[in-house]
Amino acid sequence: MTVEANSALDPNTSLLVFFGTELARIRTLKGLSQERLAKLAHTTQSMLSKVESAKRVPSEDLARDLDIALGTDGHFQRLYPFVIYYAYPSWFLPFLELERNAVSIRSFQGLIFHGLVQTEDYARTILADARPDNLEDLVAARMTRQAIFEREERPHAWFIVDECVLMRHIGGPAVMRTQFERLLEAGQHPRTVIQVIPRTVVSHPGLEGPFTVLGFDEGEDVLHVDGFSQGRTTADQREVAVGARTYDLLRAVALSPDASAELIRRHLEELGT
């Protein structure tokens, strides 16, 4: 992104935008291209472009590396906590850190697609319904979480959804079309499995609510249960065991990955062109 394009952003609208415009401003003063700065800060030109345009939330490591590369004496590291505070709810930050370090993710969703497989337009539609003041920050934060799939050793991820999620056309046909395509693409990766529980299965243990089980190279698994105002994360192995067993039961009643992909394609075809 050029500085001219980035100048269209108003740094007074949010801290995430302020971070991005500051980065573009200082980078330009130093006479550095995005490509050159990306090499100095151990990141990619694409990520820098997204951070400068407030499309992604910077990581703490990136903030540190930017200060080193630009010689800004901790400027971006001091901004980072404020950006995070406004981009993510405080209760969500511990789970976010766990999600970043997980080597396995098992998720069930009965109402919407999991944030890790949502398209930007799908996420924006869902988040906009609550009429937040910082909508674009929230969208950028959700999209940033998907960076875990860009790691060299990406996690093994298993997403199970109820077919009613496919039937709820959030944002209309155009949004759902790209969302279905995103699911089909994600399911082609050998480390990602997507399964659908067909509507013919009228009762299953997932009706009690969405949840996620995270696994790690070291340490015990953790369970995260979504809630109305906030979720709850626990390492109590009795609860985690119940979550793992419930997930096994959901896998047993879900369609196979291939059959699930075929069902998603049928829903995609029903949207028309």
N, C-alpha and C positions, 0 to 999 in steps of 0.2 A: 504494500500500500504506500502511496506517495504521501508526502506531508500535506499536499494540497487536499487530497481526499480526506485525510484524517482531520484537517482543520474544520471540516463540516461538523465535527462532534463538539458539543458544548461541555467543557470540563466541569461546569457547575451543576450538571444534571445528576451525577453520581460519582462516588469515589472510584469505581471501576473505570469510568470514562476519564476521570482525572489522571489515574495511573497511566492509562494508555496514551493520553495526549502529552503527559510529561515525558514518557518514554520516547515518543516521536520527536518532541521538541529537543530534548537533550541529545538524542542520537544525531539529529540534523546538525546541531551546534558542533558536535564532534566530527562532523564530516563523514559519518559512517553510513553505509547502506544497510538495509535489513539483513542481507545475506552475510555481510562482513560481521555485523554485530552478533548474528546468530552463531557464527563459528567461535567468536570470542566468549560468548556466554553459554556455550555447550547446549544449544537448542537448535531449532529449525527455523528457517525463514517463514514458513507457514505459521508456526506458533507465534513468532514475533508479530506478524501481520494481524493475527487474531487478537493478540493482547492489545496492540495499538488501536485497534478498532473496537475494543471492548466486547469482543465476541468470546473471549475466554478469560478465565480467572487465572492470574499468574500463580505459580507455586512459590513456596517459601525459598526453595533452592534457586529458582529462576530470579527472584528478587535479589538474592545474595550475589548471584553470578552477574547480574546486570550492574550492580554497584561496583563489582570488581572490574568488569570490562570497561565501564564508563568512568570509573574513578569518581563516583558520586558520594563517597563517604557515608554509606548507609542510608541514603535517601530513600531508595525503593524498599529496603528492609523495614524502614520505619513506617512506610505507607502500607505495607502488606497486611498487618493485623487489622487495620481499619477496613481495607478492601474485603477481607474475609468476613469480618463481623457483619457487614451489610449485604454480602453476597449469599451467606448461608445462615440459617437460624443457629443460635449458639448451641442448642441441644443436639444439633445434627453433626457438629464438628467431630466429636469422638468417633461416630460411626463412619464419617467420611475418611478419617485416617485409617480405620480398620479396612474399609473397602479398598483403599489404595494399596494396602499391603497384602490383601487376600490372594491366595493361589487358587481358590475355588469359590464360586458364587452359585448358590442354589436359591432361586427366587420363584415365588408364586404370586400372581396378580389376578384378581377377579373382576376388577373394574376398569383399569387402564393398563397400558403397556408399561413395563418397568422403565425408569428413567435412563438406564444404560442402553436401551435400544430405541428410545424415542427420537424422532426427527425434530429438528428445530421448530418447525411450524406446529407440529403436534404438541410439543412442550409449551410453546407460547400460548396456544389456544387454551390448554388446561390451566396454566398459571394465570392467564388473563381473567379467568372466571372469578377469581378472588379479588380482582381489582387492586392489586398491590401498587404502591407508589414506585417500586423499583423493579418493574416487570422485566426490562431488558437485562438487568443485573442477574435476576433469577434465571432467566433463560440461558445466559452465558454460563452461569454456575452449573446448571444441569448439563449443558453440553460439555463442559470441562471435565466432568466426571468420566466421560467416555474415553478420555485419554488413556485409561488403564489398558485399553485394547490396542494401544500403539506401542506398548512396552515390548521389548525383545522377548521376554518371557511373559506373555499375556496370561491372565488367569483362565482356568477352565470355568466356563459359565453355562448354567443350565436355567433356562427360563420356561416356566409353565404358565399358560394363561387359559382362562375360561373362554369358550367361544363367544360368549356375550361381549367380550372385549373387542372382538373383531366386528361384531354387529353394531357397536356403538360408534357411529361415524362422526367422531369429534373433529370439528373444523370443516366438515363437508367432504365430498368426493375427492377433490384435488389433494387435500391434506392426507386423507386416508390412503390414497393411491401411493403416494411416496412413502407412507408409513409401512404399508404392506411390502413394498419393494425393499425397504430397509430391513424388514424382518427376514425376507427370503435371502437377501445378501448375507446378513449376519449368520443365518443358519448354515451357510455353506462352509464356514470356517471350521476346521476339525476340532477346535477347542470350544466351540459354541453350539449348544443344543437348544432347539426351540420346539416345545411340544404344546399342543392344544387339547384341552379337555372338551370333547364335543358336547353340544347342547343336549344330546340324547342321554348323557349322564346327568340326571336331574339332581343327584345328591352326592356330595363328596366332602372330605374333611376340610377342603380349602374354603368352604362357605363361612368358616369362622373368621376369615380375614386374611389379608396379604401378609407375607412374612419372607424373610431372607435368612439363610444360613451361610455364614462365611467360614472358610477353612484357611489354615495357615501352615507354612513350613514348620514353624515352631509354635508351641502353645496350643491351647484348646480352641475348638470352634466356638463361635458366638452366634447368637440368635437376635435378629432385629424384627420387631413387630410394628407395622405401621399403625398410626392412630389418627384421630381427627385433627387435633391441634399439634401433636408431636408424636414421634415414634418412641419406642423403648428398646434399648439394646441390653442384653444380658449375657454373661458368661456362665451363669448357673447351669452346670452340666445336666441337671435333671430336666430343665426347660429345653436346653439345646437338644437333648435326646428325643424329647417329644416332637420338636420341630423336624429333626432328621427322619424320624419314623413317619410323621405326617407327609413329608416330602416323598418318601418311598411309596406311600399309598397313592399319592397324586400321580406319580409316574406310572403306577400300575393301571390307572383308569384313563390316562391320557393316550392320544393317538401316538403312533411311532413318529420319529422325526420326519421321515419321508411322507407319511400320511398327513402329518400336520402341515407340511409345506404345500401339499396338494390342496388341502382345505383353505389355506391362506390364498393360494392362487385362485381358487373358485370365488372367494370373497372379492379378490382384486378384479376378476373378470366381471363380476356382477355390478361393479362401479361403472363399467363402460369406459369409453375412451374420451 
